[in-house]
Amino acid sequence: MVLPAALHARPAGAVVRAAAGFRATVEVRHGQRAATAASALRLMSLGAGAGATVVVRATGDDATAAAEAVARALGEAT
């Protein structure tokens, strides 16, 4: 997915909150770097700016719903 805004503190926090409601492990990738969706600091360290392409992957019982929630949070990032 393409980010509408840079992955800075506010959107990273929204991603962490979205992922927290699930048991699945969620990862966000930007280029060769990956970060857990459970850590705002790690998400910000990806250096994904506005217009960057990221990939959301999830594993676990509720992986599909978790990945969709995280992608939605990233898509609403401002």
Backbone atoms as SQL, in Angstrom:
CREATE TABLE atoms (id INTEGER PRIMARY KEY, chain TEXT, resi INTEGER, resn TEXT, atom TEXT, x REAL, y REAL, z REAL);
INSERT INTO atoms VALUES
  (1, 'A', 1, 'MET', 'N', 0.832, -1.169, 0.000),
  (2, 'A', 1, 'MET', 'CA', 0.000, 0.000, 0.000),
  (3, 'A', 1, 'MET', 'C', 0.879, 1.235, 0.000),
  (4, 'A', 2, 'VAL', 'N', 0.346, 2.331, -0.497),
  (5, 'A', 2, 'VAL', 'CA', 1.073, 3.594, -0.548),
  (6, 'A', 2, 'VAL', 'C', 0.598, 4.467, 0.604),
  (7, 'A', 3, 'LEU', 'N', 1.547, 4.984, 1.362),
  (8, 'A', 3, 'LEU', 'CA', 1.206, 5.826, 2.516),
  (9, 'A', 3, 'LEU', 'C', 0.757, 7.210, 2.066),
  (10, 'A', 4, 'PRO', 'N', -0.358, 7.692, 2.601),
  (11, 'A', 4, 'PRO', 'CA', -0.798, 9.045, 2.259),
  (12, 'A', 4, 'PRO', 'C', 0.021, 10.119, 2.982),
  (13, 'A', 5, 'ALA', 'N', 0.641, 9.734, 4.091),
  (14, 'A', 5, 'ALA', 'CA', 1.449, 10.673, 4.882),
  (15, 'A', 5, 'ALA', 'C', 2.624, 9.911, 5.477),
  (16, 'A', 6, 'ALA', 'N', 3.624, 10.638, 5.919),
  (17, 'A', 6, 'ALA', 'CA', 4.802, 10.011, 6.526),
  (18, 'A', 6, 'ALA', 'C', 4.411, 9.236, 7.783),
  (19, 'A', 7, 'LEU', 'N', 5.145, 8.193, 8.052),
  (20, 'A', 7, 'LEU', 'CA', 4.889, 7.358, 9.224),
  (21, 'A', 7, 'LEU', 'C', 5.617, 7.968, 10.422),
  (22, 'A', 8, 'HIS', 'N', 5.063, 9.063, 10.949),
  (23, 'A', 8, 'HIS', 'CA', 5.637, 9.748, 12.104),
  (24, 'A', 8, 'HIS', 'C', 4.875, 9.329, 13.360),
  (25, 'A', 9, 'ALA', 'N', 5.047, 10.042, 14.437),
  (26, 'A', 9, 'ALA', 'CA', 4.529, 9.623, 15.749),
  (27, 'A', 9, 'ALA', 'C', 3.015, 9.371, 15.783),
  (28, 'A', 10, 'ARG', 'N', 2.227, 10.277, 15.268),
  (29, 'A', 10, 'ARG', 'CA', 0.765, 10.120, 15.358),
  (30, 'A', 10, 'ARG', 'C', 0.272, 8.894, 14.586),
  (31, 'A', 11, 'PRO', 'N', 0.626, 8.738, 13.296),
  (32, 'A', 11, 'PRO', 'CA', 0.160, 7.543, 12.600),
  (33, 'A', 11, 'PRO', 'C', 0.766, 6.253, 13.153),
  (34, 'A', 12, 'ALA', 'N', 2.002, 6.306, 13.623),
  (35, 'A', 12, 'ALA', 'CA', 2.605, 5.106, 14.219),
  (36, 'A', 12, 'ALA', 'C', 1.824, 4.704, 15.467),
  (37, 'A', 13, 'GLY', 'N', 1.409, 5.661, 16.256),
  (38, 'A', 13, 'GLY', 'CA', 0.593, 5.369, 17.438),
  (39, 'A', 13, 'GLY', 'C', -0.746, 4.771, 17.063),
  (40, 'A', 14, 'ALA', 'N', -1.344, 5.259, 15.980),
  (41, 'A', 14, 'ALA', 'CA', -2.624, 4.709, 15.514),
  (42, 'A', 14, 'ALA', 'C', -2.453, 3.263, 15.060),
  (43, 'A', 15, 'VAL', 'N', -1.330, 2.955, 14.435),
  (44, 'A', 15, 'VAL', 'CA', -1.052, 1.588, 13.998),
  (45, 'A', 15, 'VAL', 'C', -0.893, 0.675, 15.204),
  (46, 'A', 16, 'VAL', 'N', -0.159, 1.129, 16.205),
  (47, 'A', 16, 'VAL', 'CA', 0.037, 0.330, 17.424),
  (48, 'A', 16, 'VAL', 'C', -1.305, 0.051, 18.093),
  (49, 'A', 17, 'ARG', 'N', -2.166, 1.063, 18.188),
  (50, 'A', 17, 'ARG', 'CA', -3.482, 0.864, 18.793),
  (51, 'A', 17, 'ARG', 'C', -4.323, -0.113, 17.970),
  (52, 'A', 18, 'ALA', 'N', -4.246, -0.020, 16.648),
  (53, 'A', 18, 'ALA', 'CA', -5.007, -0.924, 15.785),
  (54, 'A', 18, 'ALA', 'C', -4.529, -2.362, 15.953),
  (55, 'A', 19, 'ALA', 'N', -3.234, -2.567, 16.057),
  (56, 'A', 19, 'ALA', 'CA', -2.675, -3.917, 16.186),
  (57, 'A', 19, 'ALA', 'C', -2.903, -4.503, 17.567),
  (58, 'A', 20, 'ALA', 'N', -3.038, -3.666, 18.567),
  (59, 'A', 20, 'ALA', 'CA', -3.150, -4.129, 19.957),
  (60, 'A', 20, 'ALA', 'C', -4.406, -4.943, 20.210),
  (61, 'A', 21, 'GLY', 'N', -5.421, -4.780, 19.412),
  (62, 'A', 21, 'GLY', 'CA', -6.670, -5.490, 19.621),
  (63, 'A', 21, 'GLY', 'C', -6.675, -6.918, 19.088),
  (64, 'A', 22, 'PHE', 'N', -5.550, -7.382, 18.594),
  (65, 'A', 22, 'PHE', 'CA', -5.488, -8.699, 17.965),
  (66, 'A', 22, 'PHE', 'C', -4.396, -9.559, 18.588),
  (67, 'A', 23, 'ARG', 'N', -4.566, -10.863, 18.454),
  (68, 'A', 23, 'ARG', 'CA', -3.544, -11.794, 18.939),
  (69, 'A', 23, 'ARG', 'C', -2.468, -12.022, 17.894),
  (70, 'A', 24, 'ALA', 'N', -2.740, -11.724, 16.649),
  (71, 'A', 24, 'ALA', 'CA', -1.785, -11.933, 15.557),
  (72, 'A', 24, 'ALA', 'C', -0.562, -11.047, 15.735),
  (73, 'A', 25, 'THR', 'N', 0.535, -11.499, 15.168),
  (74, 'A', 25, 'THR', 'CA', 1.749, -10.695, 15.089),
  (75, 'A', 25, 'THR', 'C', 1.713, -9.977, 13.748),
  (76, 'A', 26, 'VAL', 'N', 1.847, -8.645, 13.784),
  (77, 'A', 26, 'VAL', 'CA', 1.747, -7.849, 12.561),
  (78, 'A', 26, 'VAL', 'C', 3.083, -7.151, 12.311),
  (79, 'A', 27, 'GLU', 'N', 3.516, -7.186, 11.061),
  (80, 'A', 27, 'GLU', 'CA', 4.787, -6.584, 10.650),
  (81, 'A', 27, 'GLU', 'C', 4.516, -5.619, 9.509),
  (82, 'A', 28, 'VAL', 'N', 5.223, -4.500, 9.521),
  (83, 'A', 28, 'VAL', 'CA', 5.162, -3.533, 8.429),
  (84, 'A', 28, 'VAL', 'C', 6.549, -3.478, 7.799),
  (85, 'A', 29, 'ARG', 'N', 6.612, -3.646, 6.481),
  (86, 'A', 29, 'ARG', 'CA', 7.885, -3.621, 5.750),
  (87, 'A', 29, 'ARG', 'C', 7.938, -2.400, 4.842),
  (88, 'A', 30, 'HIS', 'N', 9.121, -1.800, 4.807),
  (89, 'A', 30, 'HIS', 'CA', 9.400, -0.699, 3.885),
  (90, 'A', 30, 'HIS', 'C', 10.781, -0.976, 3.307),
  (91, 'A', 31, 'GLY', 'N', 10.803, -1.333, 2.035),
  (92, 'A', 31, 'GLY', 'CA', 12.075, -1.721, 1.422),
  (93, 'A', 31, 'GLY', 'C', 12.594, -2.991, 2.082),
  (94, 'A', 32, 'GLN', 'N', 13.830, -2.963, 2.516),
  (95, 'A', 32, 'GLN', 'CA', 14.457, -4.122, 3.161),
  (96, 'A', 32, 'GLN', 'C', 14.263, -4.124, 4.673),
  (97, 'A', 33, 'ARG', 'N', 13.606, -3.107, 5.206),
  (98, 'A', 33, 'ARG', 'CA', 13.444, -2.989, 6.651),
  (99, 'A', 33, 'ARG', 'C', 12.049, -3.437, 7.066),
  (100, 'A', 34, 'ALA', 'N', 11.970, -4.003, 8.267),
  (101, 'A', 34, 'ALA', 'CA', 10.681, -4.444, 8.807),
  (102, 'A', 34, 'ALA', 'C', 10.581, -4.013, 10.262),
  (103, 'A', 35, 'ALA', 'N', 9.357, -3.789, 10.712),
  (104, 'A', 35, 'ALA', 'CA', 9.112, -3.402, 12.101),
  (105, 'A', 35, 'ALA', 'C', 7.821, -4.027, 12.577),
  (106, 'A', 36, 'THR', 'N', 7.794, -4.383, 13.834),
  (107, 'A', 36, 'THR', 'CA', 6.569, -4.886, 14.431),
  (108, 'A', 36, 'THR', 'C', 5.571, -3.734, 14.591),
  (109, 'A', 37, 'ALA', 'N', 4.316, -4.041, 14.373),
  (110, 'A', 37, 'ALA', 'CA', 3.278, -3.026, 14.528),
  (111, 'A', 37, 'ALA', 'C', 2.976, -2.765, 15.995),
  (112, 'A', 38, 'ALA', 'N', 3.661, -3.452, 16.888),
  (113, 'A', 38, 'ALA', 'CA', 3.464, -3.257, 18.322),
  (114, 'A', 38, 'ALA', 'C', 4.359, -2.156, 18.888),
  (115, 'A', 39, 'SER', 'N', 5.228, -1.574, 18.054),
  (116, 'A', 39, 'SER', 'CA', 6.172, -0.567, 18.540),
  (117, 'A', 39, 'SER', 'C', 6.172, 0.671, 17.645),
  (118, 'A', 40, 'ALA', 'N', 5.705, 1.775, 18.181),
  (119, 'A', 40, 'ALA', 'CA', 5.692, 3.027, 17.419),
  (120, 'A', 40, 'ALA', 'C', 7.114, 3.455, 17.055),
  (121, 'A', 41, 'LEU', 'N', 8.049, 3.287, 17.967),
  (122, 'A', 41, 'LEU', 'CA', 9.431, 3.686, 17.705),
  (123, 'A', 41, 'LEU', 'C', 10.013, 2.885, 16.543),
  (124, 'A', 42, 'ARG', 'N', 9.773, 1.593, 16.535),
  (125, 'A', 42, 'ARG', 'CA', 10.286, 0.759, 15.432),
  (126, 'A', 42, 'ARG', 'C', 9.605, 1.110, 14.117),
  (127, 'A', 43, 'LEU', 'N', 8.316, 1.407, 14.157),
  (128, 'A', 43, 'LEU', 'CA', 7.619, 1.809, 12.939),
  (129, 'A', 43, 'LEU', 'C', 8.207, 3.102, 12.383),
  (130, 'A', 44, 'MET', 'N', 8.460, 4.061, 13.252),
  (131, 'A', 44, 'MET', 'CA', 9.027, 5.333, 12.798),
  (132, 'A', 44, 'MET', 'C', 10.440, 5.147, 12.249),
  (133, 'A', 45, 'SER', 'N', 11.163, 4.144, 12.765),
  (134, 'A', 45, 'SER', 'CA', 12.533, 3.914, 12.308),
  (135, 'A', 45, 'SER', 'C', 12.587, 3.377, 10.877),
  (136, 'A', 46, 'LEU', 'N', 11.458, 2.988, 10.322),
  (137, 'A', 46, 'LEU', 'CA', 11.435, 2.533, 8.934),
  (138, 'A', 46, 'LEU', 'C', 11.746, 3.674, 7.969),
  (139, 'A', 47, 'GLY', 'N', 11.491, 4.895, 8.389),
  (140, 'A', 47, 'GLY', 'CA', 11.759, 6.051, 7.538),
  (141, 'A', 47, 'GLY', 'C', 10.827, 6.143, 6.336),
  (142, 'A', 48, 'ALA', 'N', 9.609, 5.670, 6.490),
  (143, 'A', 48, 'ALA', 'CA', 8.643, 5.686, 5.389),
  (144, 'A', 48, 'ALA', 'C', 7.961, 7.042, 5.304),
  (145, 'A', 49, 'GLY', 'N', 8.251, 7.757, 4.236),
  (146, 'A', 49, 'GLY', 'CA', 7.661, 9.072, 4.041),
  (147, 'A', 49, 'GLY', 'C', 6.366, 8.997, 3.255),
  (148, 'A', 50, 'ALA', 'N', 5.747, 10.146, 3.082),
  (149, 'A', 50, 'ALA', 'CA', 4.515, 10.219, 2.293),
  (150, 'A', 50, 'ALA', 'C', 4.788, 9.674, 0.897),
  (151, 'A', 51, 'GLY', 'N', 3.898, 8.832, 0.417),
  (152, 'A', 51, 'GLY', 'CA', 4.055, 8.247, -0.900),
  (153, 'A', 51, 'GLY', 'C', 4.876, 6.968, -0.926),
  (154, 'A', 52, 'ALA', 'N', 5.434, 6.586, 0.236),
  (155, 'A', 52, 'ALA', 'CA', 6.229, 5.360, 0.313),
  (156, 'A', 52, 'ALA', 'C', 5.316, 4.137, 0.222),
  (157, 'A', 53, 'THR', 'N', 5.851, 3.069, -0.316),
  (158, 'A', 53, 'THR', 'CA', 5.117, 1.814, -0.387),
  (159, 'A', 53, 'THR', 'C', 5.516, 0.936, 0.784),
  (160, 'A', 54, 'VAL', 'N', 4.539, 0.451, 1.518),
  (161, 'A', 54, 'VAL', 'CA', 4.787, -0.462, 2.634),
  (162, 'A', 54, 'VAL', 'C', 3.948, -1.722, 2.431),
  (163, 'A', 55, 'VAL', 'N', 4.404, -2.801, 3.049),
  (164, 'A', 55, 'VAL', 'CA', 3.697, -4.069, 3.000),
  (165, 'A', 55, 'VAL', 'C', 3.336, -4.460, 4.423),
  (166, 'A', 56, 'VAL', 'N', 2.094, -4.847, 4.639),
  (167, 'A', 56, 'VAL', 'CA', 1.626, -5.286, 5.951),
  (168, 'A', 56, 'VAL', 'C', 1.465, -6.802, 5.905),
  (169, 'A', 57, 'ARG', 'N', 2.099, -7.492, 6.859),
  (170, 'A', 57, 'ARG', 'CA', 1.990, -8.945, 6.951),
  (171, 'A', 57, 'ARG', 'C', 1.600, -9.308, 8.371),
  (172, 'A', 58, 'ALA', 'N', 0.773, -10.323, 8.487),
  (173, 'A', 58, 'ALA', 'CA', 0.345, -10.764, 9.813),
  (174, 'A', 58, 'ALA', 'C', 0.307, -12.285, 9.857),
  (175, 'A', 59, 'THR', 'N', 0.622, -12.821, 11.033),
  (176, 'A', 59, 'THR', 'CA', 0.541, -14.260, 11.254),
  (177, 'A', 59, 'THR', 'C', -0.183, -14.503, 12.566),
  (178, 'A', 60, 'GLY', 'N', -0.950, -15.578, 12.613),
  (179, 'A', 60, 'GLY', 'CA', -1.675, -15.916, 13.826),
  (180, 'A', 60, 'GLY', 'C', -3.146, -16.144, 13.553),
  (181, 'A', 61, 'ASP', 'N', -3.872, -16.406, 14.635),
  (182, 'A', 61, 'ASP', 'CA', -5.290, -16.760, 14.541),
  (183, 'A', 61, 'ASP', 'C', -6.135, -15.739, 13.796),
  (184, 'A', 62, 'ASP', 'N', -5.969, -14.485, 14.119),
  (185, 'A', 62, 'ASP', 'CA', -6.797, -13.431, 13.523),
  (186, 'A', 62, 'ASP', 'C', -5.966, -12.538, 12.594),
  (187, 'A', 63, 'ALA', 'N', -5.069, -13.168, 11.846),
  (188, 'A', 63, 'ALA', 'CA', -4.117, -12.434, 11.011),
  (189, 'A', 63, 'ALA', 'C', -4.786, -11.564, 9.953),
  (190, 'A', 64, 'THR', 'N', -5.790, -12.074, 9.298),
  (191, 'A', 64, 'THR', 'CA', -6.434, -11.302, 8.234),
  (192, 'A', 64, 'THR', 'C', -7.059, -10.029, 8.787),
  (193, 'A', 65, 'ALA', 'N', -7.795, -10.155, 9.856),
  (194, 'A', 65, 'ALA', 'CA', -8.439, -8.977, 10.457),
  (195, 'A', 65, 'ALA', 'C', -7.399, -7.999, 10.990),
  (196, 'A', 66, 'ALA', 'N', -6.315, -8.518, 11.572),
  (197, 'A', 66, 'ALA', 'CA', -5.260, -7.658, 12.109),
  (198, 'A', 66, 'ALA', 'C', -4.577, -6.888, 10.992),
  (199, 'A', 67, 'ALA', 'N', -4.242, -7.565, 9.906),
  (200, 'A', 67, 'ALA', 'CA', -3.587, -6.901, 8.781),
  (201, 'A', 67, 'ALA', 'C', -4.492, -5.833, 8.180),
  (202, 'A', 68, 'GLU', 'N', -5.775, -6.130, 8.074),
  (203, 'A', 68, 'GLU', 'CA', -6.723, -5.150, 7.537),
  (204, 'A', 68, 'GLU', 'C', -6.834, -3.937, 8.445),
  (205, 'A', 69, 'ALA', 'N', -6.862, -4.146, 9.754),
  (206, 'A', 69, 'ALA', 'CA', -6.960, -3.032, 10.700),
  (207, 'A', 69, 'ALA', 'C', -5.713, -2.152, 10.640),
  (208, 'A', 70, 'VAL', 'N', -4.550, -2.769, 10.560),
  (209, 'A', 70, 'VAL', 'CA', -3.302, -2.000, 10.478),
  (210, 'A', 70, 'VAL', 'C', -3.234, -1.244, 9.155),
  (211, 'A', 71, 'ALA', 'N', -3.599, -1.898, 8.068),
  (212, 'A', 71, 'ALA', 'CA', -3.600, -1.221, 6.769),
  (213, 'A', 71, 'ALA', 'C', -4.566, -0.038, 6.770),
  (214, 'A', 72, 'ARG', 'N', -5.715, -0.219, 7.387),
  (215, 'A', 72, 'ARG', 'CA', -6.692, 0.876, 7.489),
  (216, 'A', 72, 'ARG', 'C', -6.105, 2.039, 8.288),
  (217, 'A', 73, 'ALA', 'N', -5.432, 1.731, 9.392),
  (218, 'A', 73, 'ALA', 'CA', -4.803, 2.788, 10.202),
  (219, 'A', 73, 'ALA', 'C', -3.725, 3.512, 9.411),
  (220, 'A', 74, 'LEU', 'N', -2.954, 2.763, 8.632),
  (221, 'A', 74, 'LEU', 'CA', -1.919, 3.399, 7.795),
  (222, 'A', 74, 'LEU', 'C', -2.546, 4.260, 6.714),
  (223, 'A', 75, 'GLY', 'N', -3.637, 3.808, 6.142),
  (224, 'A', 75, 'GLY', 'CA', -4.319, 4.545, 5.095),
  (225, 'A', 75, 'GLY', 'C', -4.977, 5.823, 5.583),
  (226, 'A', 76, 'GLU', 'N', -5.285, 5.868, 6.858),
  (227, 'A', 76, 'GLU', 'CA', -5.912, 7.054, 7.440),
  (228, 'A', 76, 'GLU', 'C', -4.890, 7.983, 8.063),
  (229, 'A', 77, 'ALA', 'N', -3.613, 7.637, 7.946),
  (230, 'A', 77, 'ALA', 'CA', -2.532, 8.414, 8.565),
  (231, 'A', 77, 'ALA', 'C', -2.510, 9.849, 8.036),
  (232, 'A', 78, 'THR', 'N', -2.357, 10.760, 8.981),
  (233, 'A', 78, 'THR', 'CA', -2.234, 12.175, 8.601),
  (234, 'A', 78, 'THR', 'C', -1.148, 12.823, 9.405);
